């Protein structure tokens, strides 16, 4: 599980919604692995179609429940290497939590709920536990995440369009022997155009990371 230093700095700075800073404590941040291992609730994000939201049992300074947005099968830098990992995109206290959950329920986005923990959290927040949540099965995966499926499909599309294959390398070796474009077949000319687009895309991605 990865989390950027930039986001981490914002999380611990004084709360400011415009600057996306959230005033969580260092001790709370250290507990992130515990929160994720034993969540109150998990659901597909309405705002990000590549992400899940984990509801924790913790609250922030404004008595709002702390939620964690996670992008499964994301990518990040670790020890100067680009690695595949679940990626934390944000951690913050969620205002208007009851209304937010109602929208998630209506969208059938709830994937998991621990009813005991949920009821305890609602009690701390002084909110009424909704009938919709009470009707869900507890402590099991309710249904498959649609966001994970979408994310995997998008990832497959990106790899299909932009990954260099062994076939590419073999054809490049063949072309290298002839040098002149006048000797290329129609298929090789099209492949050369495709390669240029793919390599340009890859360069833009690397620049964006830097």
C-alpha atoms as an extended CHARMM CRD file, in Angstrom:
* protein
*
       210  EXT
         1         1  UNK       CA              0.0000000000        0.0000000000        0.0000000000  PROA      1               0.0000000000
         2         2  UNK       CA              1.5390000000        3.3270000000       -1.0990000000  PROA      2               0.0000000000
         3         3  UNK       CA              0.8320000000        6.9560000000       -0.1860000000  PROA      3               0.0000000000
         4         4  UNK       CA              2.6190000000       10.0280000000       -1.5790000000  PROA      4               0.0000000000
         5         5  UNK       CA              4.6050000000       12.4020000000        0.6290000000  PROA      5               0.0000000000
         6         6  UNK       CA              2.7070000000       15.3160000000       -0.9370000000  PROA      6               0.0000000000
         7         7  UNK       CA             -0.6470000000       13.9330000000        0.2050000000  PROA      7               0.0000000000
         8         8  UNK       CA              0.7790000000       13.0150000000        3.5970000000  PROA      8               0.0000000000
         9         9  UNK       CA              1.8910000000       16.6090000000        4.2210000000  PROA      9               0.0000000000
        10        10  UNK       CA             -1.5830000000       17.8910000000        3.3430000000  PROA      10              0.0000000000
        11        11  UNK       CA             -3.2720000000       15.3990000000        5.6320000000  PROA      11              0.0000000000
        12        12  UNK       CA             -1.4680000000       16.6250000000        8.7640000000  PROA      12              0.0000000000
        13        13  UNK       CA             -1.7200000000       20.3690000000        8.0360000000  PROA      13              0.0000000000
        14        14  UNK       CA             -4.4820000000       22.5080000000        9.6490000000  PROA      14              0.0000000000
        15        15  UNK       CA             -7.9000000000       21.7860000000        8.1740000000  PROA      15              0.0000000000
        16        16  UNK       CA             -8.7640000000       23.8400000000        5.0840000000  PROA      16              0.0000000000
        17        17  UNK       CA            -11.2460000000       22.4490000000        2.5480000000  PROA      17              0.0000000000
        18        18  UNK       CA            -10.0660000000       24.7820000000       -0.2230000000  PROA      18              0.0000000000
        19        19  UNK       CA             -6.4510000000       23.6300000000        0.1920000000  PROA      19              0.0000000000
        20        20  UNK       CA             -7.5150000000       19.9930000000        0.7500000000  PROA      20              0.0000000000
        21        21  UNK       CA             -5.7170000000       19.8350000000        4.1070000000  PROA      21              0.0000000000
        22        22  UNK       CA             -7.3030000000       17.7210000000        6.8400000000  PROA      22              0.0000000000
        23        23  UNK       CA             -5.5320000000       18.1420000000       10.2140000000  PROA      23              0.0000000000
        24        24  UNK       CA             -5.1000000000       14.4710000000       11.1080000000  PROA      24              0.0000000000
        25        25  UNK       CA             -2.5410000000       13.6000000000       13.7620000000  PROA      25              0.0000000000
        26        26  UNK       CA              0.6820000000       11.6750000000       13.2030000000  PROA      26              0.0000000000
        27        27  UNK       CA             -0.6340000000        8.9590000000       15.5170000000  PROA      27              0.0000000000
        28        28  UNK       CA             -3.7450000000        8.6140000000       13.3810000000  PROA      28              0.0000000000
        29        29  UNK       CA             -1.6590000000        8.2910000000       10.2140000000  PROA      29              0.0000000000
        30        30  UNK       CA              0.4120000000        5.5460000000       11.8590000000  PROA      30              0.0000000000
        31        31  UNK       CA             -2.8170000000        3.6170000000       12.4490000000  PROA      31              0.0000000000
        32        32  UNK       CA             -3.7650000000        3.5640000000        8.7550000000  PROA      32              0.0000000000
        33        33  UNK       CA             -2.7300000000       -0.0930000000        8.2890000000  PROA      33              0.0000000000
        34        34  UNK       CA             -4.9110000000       -1.0880000000       11.2810000000  PROA      34              0.0000000000
        35        35  UNK       CA             -7.8980000000        0.8490000000        9.9510000000  PROA      35              0.0000000000
        36        36  UNK       CA             -7.6030000000       -0.7320000000        6.5120000000  PROA      36              0.0000000000
        37        37  UNK       CA             -7.2290000000       -4.2280000000        7.9830000000  PROA      37              0.0000000000
        38        38  UNK       CA            -10.4080000000       -3.9200000000       10.0640000000  PROA      38              0.0000000000
        39        39  UNK       CA            -12.7640000000       -1.4940000000        8.2750000000  PROA      39              0.0000000000
        40        40  UNK       CA            -16.2260000000       -0.3360000000        9.2680000000  PROA      40              0.0000000000
        41        41  UNK       CA            -17.4030000000       -0.3000000000        5.6780000000  PROA      41              0.0000000000
        42        42  UNK       CA            -16.1100000000       -0.4820000000        2.0880000000  PROA      42              0.0000000000
        43        43  UNK       CA            -17.8530000000        0.8420000000       -1.0090000000  PROA      43              0.0000000000
        44        44  UNK       CA            -17.2060000000        1.9190000000       -4.5970000000  PROA      44              0.0000000000
        45        45  UNK       CA            -16.4130000000        5.6090000000       -4.9240000000  PROA      45              0.0000000000
        46        46  UNK       CA            -19.0710000000        7.7270000000       -6.6280000000  PROA      46              0.0000000000
        47        47  UNK       CA            -16.5930000000       10.4410000000       -7.5940000000  PROA      47              0.0000000000
        48        48  UNK       CA            -13.7180000000        8.2280000000       -8.8130000000  PROA      48              0.0000000000
        49        49  UNK       CA            -14.5350000000        5.2200000000      -10.9620000000  PROA      49              0.0000000000
        50        50  UNK       CA            -11.1220000000        3.6540000000      -10.3070000000  PROA      50              0.0000000000
        51        51  UNK       CA            -11.3200000000        3.7910000000       -6.5070000000  PROA      51              0.0000000000
        52        52  UNK       CA            -12.8010000000        2.2400000000       -3.3780000000  PROA      52              0.0000000000
        53        53  UNK       CA            -13.6140000000        4.0360000000       -0.1250000000  PROA      53              0.0000000000
        54        54  UNK       CA            -12.8130000000        2.5270000000        3.2740000000  PROA      54              0.0000000000
        55        55  UNK       CA            -14.7180000000        3.9090000000        6.2820000000  PROA      55              0.0000000000
        56        56  UNK       CA            -12.6850000000        3.7230000000        9.4900000000  PROA      56              0.0000000000
        57        57  UNK       CA            -13.8360000000        3.7840000000       13.1110000000  PROA      57              0.0000000000
        58        58  UNK       CA            -11.8540000000        6.9930000000       13.7450000000  PROA      58              0.0000000000
        59        59  UNK       CA            -13.1410000000       10.5770000000       13.7360000000  PROA      59              0.0000000000
        60        60  UNK       CA            -11.3530000000       13.8710000000       13.0710000000  PROA      60              0.0000000000
        61        61  UNK       CA            -11.2850000000       17.0930000000       15.1110000000  PROA      61              0.0000000000
        62        62  UNK       CA            -14.7450000000       18.0460000000       13.7890000000  PROA      62              0.0000000000
        63        63  UNK       CA            -16.2740000000       14.7150000000       14.8250000000  PROA      63              0.0000000000
        64        64  UNK       CA            -16.4510000000       13.5450000000       11.2120000000  PROA      64              0.0000000000
        65        65  UNK       CA            -15.6410000000        9.9270000000       10.2810000000  PROA      65              0.0000000000
        66        66  UNK       CA            -12.2490000000        9.4370000000        8.6690000000  PROA      66              0.0000000000
        67        67  UNK       CA            -12.4600000000        7.7230000000        5.2950000000  PROA      67              0.0000000000
        68        68  UNK       CA             -9.6690000000        6.4470000000        3.0480000000  PROA      68              0.0000000000
        69        69  UNK       CA             -9.8480000000        6.4990000000       -0.7410000000  PROA      69              0.0000000000
        70        70  UNK       CA             -7.8660000000        3.6300000000       -2.3010000000  PROA      70              0.0000000000
        71        71  UNK       CA             -7.0700000000        2.9850000000       -5.9500000000  PROA      71              0.0000000000
        72        72  UNK       CA             -6.5580000000       -0.7950000000       -6.3070000000  PROA      72              0.0000000000
        73        73  UNK       CA             -3.8030000000       -1.9780000000       -8.6430000000  PROA      73              0.0000000000
        74        74  UNK       CA             -2.4090000000        1.5200000000       -8.9770000000  PROA      74              0.0000000000
        75        75  UNK       CA              1.2000000000        2.5220000000       -9.6230000000  PROA      75              0.0000000000
        76        76  UNK       CA              3.6750000000        4.4950000000       -7.5420000000  PROA      76              0.0000000000
        77        77  UNK       CA              7.3550000000        5.0850000000       -6.8200000000  PROA      77              0.0000000000
        78        78  UNK       CA              8.9950000000        3.0640000000       -4.0520000000  PROA      78              0.0000000000
        79        79  UNK       CA             12.7740000000        3.0150000000       -3.4410000000  PROA      79              0.0000000000
        80        80  UNK       CA             13.2880000000        4.8500000000       -6.7630000000  PROA      80              0.0000000000
        81        81  UNK       CA             11.3360000000        2.1800000000       -8.6460000000  PROA      81              0.0000000000
        82        82  UNK       CA              7.9140000000        2.2770000000      -10.3010000000  PROA      82              0.0000000000
        83        83  UNK       CA              5.8500000000       -0.5030000000       -8.7140000000  PROA      83              0.0000000000
        84        84  UNK       CA              2.2760000000       -1.7970000000       -8.8740000000  PROA      84              0.0000000000
        85        85  UNK       CA              0.4430000000       -1.3900000000       -5.5910000000  PROA      85              0.0000000000
        86        86  UNK       CA             -2.8310000000       -0.4440000000       -3.9780000000  PROA      86              0.0000000000
        87        87  UNK       CA             -2.5510000000        3.3330000000       -3.7680000000  PROA      87              0.0000000000
        88        88  UNK       CA             -4.0400000000        5.6160000000       -1.1030000000  PROA      88              0.0000000000
        89        89  UNK       CA             -5.2750000000        8.7490000000       -2.8710000000  PROA      89              0.0000000000
        90        90  UNK       CA             -6.7780000000       10.6060000000        0.1140000000  PROA      90              0.0000000000
        91        91  UNK       CA             -7.5240000000       10.3800000000        3.8450000000  PROA      91              0.0000000000
        92        92  UNK       CA             -9.9340000000       12.8260000000        5.4630000000  PROA      92              0.0000000000
        93        93  UNK       CA            -12.9310000000       13.4240000000        7.6940000000  PROA      93              0.0000000000
        94        94  UNK       CA            -16.1340000000       13.0900000000        5.6320000000  PROA      94              0.0000000000
        95        95  UNK       CA            -18.6860000000       15.8290000000        6.2140000000  PROA      95              0.0000000000
        96        96  UNK       CA            -22.4130000000       15.1490000000        5.6410000000  PROA      96              0.0000000000
        97        97  UNK       CA            -21.6170000000       11.4770000000        6.1300000000  PROA      97              0.0000000000
        98        98  UNK       CA            -25.2280000000       10.3050000000        6.4430000000  PROA      98              0.0000000000
        99        99  UNK       CA            -26.2540000000       11.9540000000        3.1460000000  PROA      99              0.0000000000
       100       100  UNK       CA            -23.0990000000       10.6620000000        1.4670000000  PROA      100             0.0000000000
       101       101  UNK       CA            -23.8690000000        7.0890000000        2.5640000000  PROA      101             0.0000000000
       102       102  UNK       CA            -27.4600000000        7.3810000000        1.3880000000  PROA      102             0.0000000000
       103       103  UNK       CA            -26.2160000000        8.1860000000       -2.1230000000  PROA      103             0.0000000000
       104       104  UNK       CA            -23.8620000000        5.1920000000       -2.0040000000  PROA      104             0.0000000000
       105       105  UNK       CA            -26.7560000000        2.9660000000       -0.9420000000  PROA      105             0.0000000000
       106       106  UNK       CA            -28.9540000000        4.2370000000       -3.7650000000  PROA      106             0.0000000000
       107       107  UNK       CA            -26.1780000000        3.4480000000       -6.2420000000  PROA      107             0.0000000000
       108       108  UNK       CA            -25.8110000000       -0.0780000000       -4.7810000000  PROA      108             0.0000000000
       109       109  UNK       CA            -22.1380000000        0.6540000000       -4.1230000000  PROA      109             0.0000000000
       110       110  UNK       CA            -21.7690000000       -0.8930000000       -0.6550000000  PROA      110             0.0000000000
       111       111  UNK       CA            -19.3570000000       -3.8480000000       -0.8740000000  PROA      111             0.0000000000
       112       112  UNK       CA            -18.7980000000       -4.7000000000        2.7930000000  PROA      112             0.0000000000
       113       113  UNK       CA            -20.1630000000       -3.6390000000        6.1710000000  PROA      113             0.0000000000
       114       114  UNK       CA            -19.3700000000       -4.5730000000        9.7510000000  PROA      114             0.0000000000
       115       115  UNK       CA            -22.7200000000       -3.7980000000       11.3760000000  PROA      115             0.0000000000
       116       116  UNK       CA            -21.4340000000       -3.7510000000       14.9330000000  PROA      116             0.0000000000
       117       117  UNK       CA            -18.6690000000       -1.2790000000       14.1000000000  PROA      117             0.0000000000
       118       118  UNK       CA            -21.0440000000        0.7300000000       11.9090000000  PROA      118             0.0000000000
       119       119  UNK       CA            -23.6300000000        1.0560000000       14.6660000000  PROA      119             0.0000000000
       120       120  UNK       CA            -20.9210000000        2.0950000000       17.1370000000  PROA      120             0.0000000000
       121       121  UNK       CA            -19.6600000000        4.7370000000       14.6980000000  PROA      121             0.0000000000
       122       122  UNK       CA            -23.1760000000        6.0640000000       14.0590000000  PROA      122             0.0000000000
       123       123  UNK       CA            -23.6940000000        6.2870000000       17.8110000000  PROA      123             0.0000000000
       124       124  UNK       CA            -20.5140000000        8.3760000000       18.2000000000  PROA      124             0.0000000000
       125       125  UNK       CA            -21.6420000000       10.5910000000       15.3080000000  PROA      125             0.0000000000
       126       126  UNK       CA            -25.1480000000       10.8230000000       16.8110000000  PROA      126             0.0000000000
       127       127  UNK       CA            -26.7010000000        9.6290000000       13.5770000000  PROA      127             0.0000000000
       128       128  UNK       CA            -29.5660000000        7.2210000000       13.0640000000  PROA      128             0.0000000000
       129       129  UNK       CA            -28.5160000000        3.8870000000       11.5660000000  PROA      129             0.0000000000
       130       130  UNK       CA            -30.4230000000        3.6580000000        8.2830000000  PROA      130             0.0000000000
       131       131  UNK       CA            -32.7750000000        0.8200000000        7.3580000000  PROA      131             0.0000000000
       132       132  UNK       CA            -30.8930000000        0.4320000000        4.0820000000  PROA      132             0.0000000000
       133       133  UNK       CA            -27.6540000000       -0.3630000000        5.8930000000  PROA      133             0.0000000000
       134       134  UNK       CA            -29.4210000000       -2.5950000000        8.3950000000  PROA      134             0.0000000000
       135       135  UNK       CA            -30.8290000000       -4.6980000000        5.5440000000  PROA      135             0.0000000000
       136       136  UNK       CA            -27.3460000000       -5.5470000000        4.2210000000  PROA      136             0.0000000000
       137       137  UNK       CA            -25.5090000000       -8.7560000000        5.1080000000  PROA      137             0.0000000000
       138       138  UNK       CA            -22.7410000000       -8.1920000000        7.6550000000  PROA      138             0.0000000000
       139       139  UNK       CA            -19.0720000000       -9.2350000000        7.5590000000  PROA      139             0.0000000000
       140       140  UNK       CA            -19.1680000000      -10.6850000000        4.0380000000  PROA      140             0.0000000000
       141       141  UNK       CA            -18.4600000000       -9.3670000000        0.5420000000  PROA      141             0.0000000000
       142       142  UNK       CA            -21.9000000000       -8.1900000000       -0.5850000000  PROA      142             0.0000000000
       143       143  UNK       CA            -21.0530000000       -8.0410000000       -4.2880000000  PROA      143             0.0000000000
       144       144  UNK       CA            -18.1010000000       -7.5200000000       -6.6200000000  PROA      144             0.0000000000
       145       145  UNK       CA            -16.6920000000       -4.0300000000       -7.0150000000  PROA      145             0.0000000000
       146       146  UNK       CA            -17.6730000000       -2.4590000000      -10.3190000000  PROA      146             0.0000000000
       147       147  UNK       CA            -14.8950000000        0.1140000000       -9.9470000000  PROA      147             0.0000000000
       148       148  UNK       CA            -12.1940000000       -2.5530000000       -9.7040000000  PROA      148             0.0000000000
       149       149  UNK       CA            -13.5300000000       -4.1910000000      -12.8810000000  PROA      149             0.0000000000
       150       150  UNK       CA            -13.5100000000       -0.8280000000      -14.6790000000  PROA      150             0.0000000000
       151       151  UNK       CA            -10.0020000000       -0.1170000000      -13.4320000000  PROA      151             0.0000000000
       152       152  UNK       CA             -8.6980000000       -3.4890000000      -14.6350000000  PROA      152             0.0000000000
       153       153  UNK       CA            -10.3520000000       -3.0370000000      -18.0410000000  PROA      153             0.0000000000
       154       154  UNK       CA             -8.7550000000        0.3940000000      -18.4020000000  PROA      154             0.0000000000
       155       155  UNK       CA             -5.3830000000       -0.9870000000      -17.3160000000  PROA      155             0.0000000000
       156       156  UNK       CA             -5.6510000000       -3.7800000000      -19.9030000000  PROA      156             0.0000000000
       157       157  UNK       CA             -6.4800000000       -1.2370000000      -22.6120000000  PROA      157             0.0000000000
       158       158  UNK       CA             -3.4420000000        0.8300000000      -21.6820000000  PROA      158             0.0000000000
       159       159  UNK       CA             -1.1250000000       -2.1960000000      -21.7490000000  PROA      159             0.0000000000
       160       160  UNK       CA             -2.5860000000       -3.3530000000      -25.0620000000  PROA      160             0.0000000000
       161       161  UNK       CA             -2.1160000000        0.0600000000      -26.6690000000  PROA      161             0.0000000000
       162       162  UNK       CA              1.2280000000        1.0890000000      -25.2600000000  PROA      162             0.0000000000
       163       163  UNK       CA              3.3130000000       -1.9220000000      -24.1590000000  PROA      163             0.0000000000
       164       164  UNK       CA              6.2460000000       -3.0140000000      -26.3080000000  PROA      164             0.0000000000
       165       165  UNK       CA              5.9030000000       -6.7020000000      -27.1550000000  PROA      165             0.0000000000
       166       166  UNK       CA              8.4490000000       -9.3020000000      -28.2720000000  PROA      166             0.0000000000
       167       167  UNK       CA              6.8350000000       -9.1740000000      -31.7280000000  PROA      167             0.0000000000
       168       168  UNK       CA              7.6140000000       -5.4480000000      -31.8750000000  PROA      168             0.0000000000
       169       169  UNK       CA             11.2580000000       -6.1260000000      -31.0280000000  PROA      169             0.0000000000
       170       170  UNK       CA             11.5590000000       -8.8840000000      -33.6510000000  PROA      170             0.0000000000
       171       171  UNK       CA             10.1130000000       -6.6660000000      -36.3830000000  PROA      171             0.0000000000
       172       172  UNK       CA             12.3640000000       -3.7750000000      -35.3410000000  PROA      172             0.0000000000
       173       173  UNK       CA             15.3950000000       -6.0400000000      -35.7110000000  PROA      173             0.0000000000
       174       174  UNK       CA             14.2200000000       -7.0140000000      -39.1840000000  PROA      174             0.0000000000
       175       175  UNK       CA             13.7020000000       -3.3850000000      -40.1810000000  PROA      175             0.0000000000
       176       176  UNK       CA             17.1130000000       -2.3710000000      -38.8250000000  PROA      176             0.0000000000
       177       177  UNK       CA             18.8220000000       -4.5670000000      -41.4320000000  PROA      177             0.0000000000
       178       178  UNK       CA             17.1510000000       -2.7260000000      -44.3230000000  PROA      178             0.0000000000
       179       179  UNK       CA             17.4510000000        0.8240000000      -42.9600000000  PROA      179             0.0000000000
       180       180  UNK       CA             15.6160000000        2.6230000000      -45.7820000000  PROA      180             0.0000000000
       181       181  UNK       CA             11.8990000000        3.2770000000      -45.3370000000  PROA      181             0.0000000000
       182       182  UNK       CA             11.5180000000        2.5710000000      -49.0660000000  PROA      182             0.0000000000
       183       183  UNK       CA             12.0130000000       -1.1140000000      -48.2870000000  PROA      183             0.0000000000
       184       184  UNK       CA              9.2820000000       -1.2750000000      -45.6100000000  PROA      184             0.0000000000
       185       185  UNK       CA              6.0910000000       -3.2120000000      -46.1960000000  PROA      185             0.0000000000
       186       186  UNK       CA              2.7190000000       -1.4680000000      -45.7310000000  PROA      186             0.0000000000
       187       187  UNK       CA              2.2560000000       -3.3400000000      -42.4560000000  PROA      187             0.0000000000
       188       188  UNK       CA              5.6420000000       -2.1670000000      -41.1590000000  PROA      188             0.0000000000
       189       189  UNK       CA              4.8900000000        1.4340000000      -42.1050000000  PROA      189             0.0000000000
       190       190  UNK       CA              1.6830000000        1.2840000000      -40.0520000000  PROA      190             0.0000000000
       191       191  UNK       CA              3.5140000000       -0.3780000000      -37.1710000000  PROA      191             0.0000000000
       192       192  UNK       CA              6.1480000000        2.3620000000      -37.2390000000  PROA      192             0.0000000000
       193       193  UNK       CA              3.4060000000        4.9800000000      -36.8810000000  PROA      193             0.0000000000
       194       194  UNK       CA              1.8560000000        2.9940000000      -34.0180000000  PROA      194             0.0000000000
       195       195  UNK       CA              5.2140000000        2.6580000000      -32.2500000000  PROA      195             0.0000000000
       196       196  UNK       CA              5.8400000000        6.4020000000      -32.4980000000  PROA      196             0.0000000000
       197       197  UNK       CA              2.4860000000        7.1290000000      -30.8530000000  PROA      197             0.0000000000
       198       198  UNK       CA              3.0710000000        4.5570000000      -28.1210000000  PROA      198             0.0000000000
       199       199  UNK       CA              6.6170000000        5.7030000000      -27.3580000000  PROA      199             0.0000000000
       200       200  UNK       CA              5.5050000000        9.3550000000      -27.3050000000  PROA      200             0.0000000000
       201       201  UNK       CA              2.7360000000        8.4250000000      -24.8530000000  PROA      201             0.0000000000
       202       202  UNK       CA              5.2400000000        6.5760000000      -22.6690000000  PROA      202             0.0000000000
       203       203  UNK       CA              7.5900000000        9.5720000000      -22.6460000000  PROA      203             0.0000000000
       204       204  UNK       CA              4.7430000000       11.8890000000      -21.5920000000  PROA      204             0.0000000000
       205       205  UNK       CA              3.9160000000        9.5080000000      -18.7400000000  PROA      205             0.0000000000
       206       206  UNK       CA              7.5270000000        9.5120000000      -17.5370000000  PROA      206             0.0000000000
       207       207  UNK       CA              7.6840000000       13.3270000000      -17.6900000000  PROA      207             0.0000000000
       208       208  UNK       CA              4.4350000000       13.5440000000      -15.7120000000  PROA      208             0.0000000000
       209       209  UNK       CA              5.9400000000       11.3280000000      -13.0090000000  PROA      209             0.0000000000
       210       210  UNK       CA              9.0120000000       13.5770000000      -12.7690000000  PROA      210             0.0000000000
